[in-house]
Amino acid sequence: MIQSRRSVFVSLVASAVLAAGVLAGGNAAASPTEETAGSPPTKVLIVLFDQMRPEYADRFYMPNFRELRDSGTNFDQAYLGYMGSETVIAHNVLMSGETPKNMGWVDEAYRDREGLLGSNTDQMYTTGELNYDQFGTLVQDKGYPKLGDYLQSAQPGKKFIVVGQKAYAVDSAAAASAHDTFDADIHVKFSSRSSSTPIAGSPDAACNATLGGRYRFPDGKNVPTYLTAFCGRYYVNSANTYGTSTAFPSWIYPLDGNRFVPGDDSAHLGGDTWVADAAMDMMENEDWSGMFVTMGGIDKAGHMWGAQNDRQSLPGSVDYQTHVQYAAENADVQLGLMLDKLEEMGELDDTLVVLTADHGATWGEEYYGKMSPGASTTSDTNWYYGPTSKPTVYNDPSPSIQPLIDTENVAFSYQSTSIQTWLLNDSRVQRNKALKVMQNLPGVIATYWHHGNKYVLNDKNPIPQSEKAWFKSTAQDIVNTMADTNGPDLVALLRDKVSYGAYGDHGGASESVQRVPMVFWSANMAEGNDTSTTFRTPDVMPTILRALGIDQTYPTDGQASSLD
Ligand SMILES: [Zn+2]
């Protein structure tokens, strides 16, 4: 597979160089503009490697990623430029070009001040549990168009497709905008888990037996029937844990079956293999203009084992598939297969390929979450304290944030590699009391409070030398991107290598969690273009429009970058 990828790219690059040379040599007066150098691609394939740090491409065997990176345009100093540095934020920043404060939700928690989601104003929700329609309501309230809108007006009738494991990633990316009835024409994610107690003799019980326990299957909108055959290829086990529920630190946030790993059942492979197989089936069977493929394998492994601090176990180990290296290398194989599929269909040289991540990662060298098995799953999660939140109440927080809880003024607190707090009473006196407590929580380097369209720095603690320059040049701007009415009243930034959520985590403003790979490739593009140009994730959507030759008609926080 890798051999075939390599030969494809050699020939594509050669023909692109040849075409440019003929134009330049044939008519000295003509400058090889985008028009003369070849028409822009009409399709875009975005492949997102959830939680991939840029160095993984070289640290691990990721030849397909490297090949596109090294022959396309690589923004090697790219970073998110916003908070929260989380899946549920990034997936819609990528689709909208907006920073969180103009997007409708800014973090893992949302305060419904205007009663958009229910009659109770000020109700707290966890955004990871919002559904497709609720994300749509928040998008429509802001009223911006998304990538799918532009693609559909440029190429009516062609489909925009989103596929990935996580409901909140896929639903937020696909959520409908105000401008037409656009929703991703097709979006595919995993269902929730099947019953642990299927009725004896039922088809559920039979499938449960086939798959070796509880299972998940393709869910979403307009899921094609070729993906949904009952108990077929796209049904996967949701019970096996591959040792992650009995080992530390993975037991804090263990696997449930083959949602994020391929698994051992060759007829029902899960993980990023499932995502790519579904994507390739749709490439082949649908008339599409855009596809957003989001692969969650690296993220799950990173949360369980400590991201860049994880070390691969030996082949044959029960936990072999559960580690970061395995996940990264498998995701790269899937990328290669998808590129081969497009090439085979004769569509690769008409496709803009974008490779990125939704955030980076760090790990809990200092870890302040609860360390018990399952502490970061379900209602016991380390990430949330929300005694009245919807749809789930979270009221069993880590003892580390007890001083904050003791203020009796917390509507919600989210803690990962930063801490955000929504207050019940935000009077000056109460706010300052809570800020003082947050300033003294372990790992905190700076605290901020929300004031209109920005955050005000309250106080700083000593910042490690290695983080000073990054903090000084980015922190304030990054925190400001949360300054919407639904956002947190208070923010505390943490030192790098401090986590409260899972053992490997992200969510804050440190360089480790903000840096992301950012690669654009198409057959017509300038070759081997490494650029240190400032590039932030909100720039992706406008840059895609520009590369496809589609006029941007609505302002975005992000700016289009040239890929030449
Ligand atoms: Zn993510």
Boltz pocket constraint, residues with backbone or C-beta under 6 A from the ligand:
constraints:
  - pocket:
      binder: B
      contacts: [[A, 50], [A, 51], [A, 86], [A, 87], [A, 88], [A, 299], [A, 358], [A, 359]]
      max_distance: 6.0
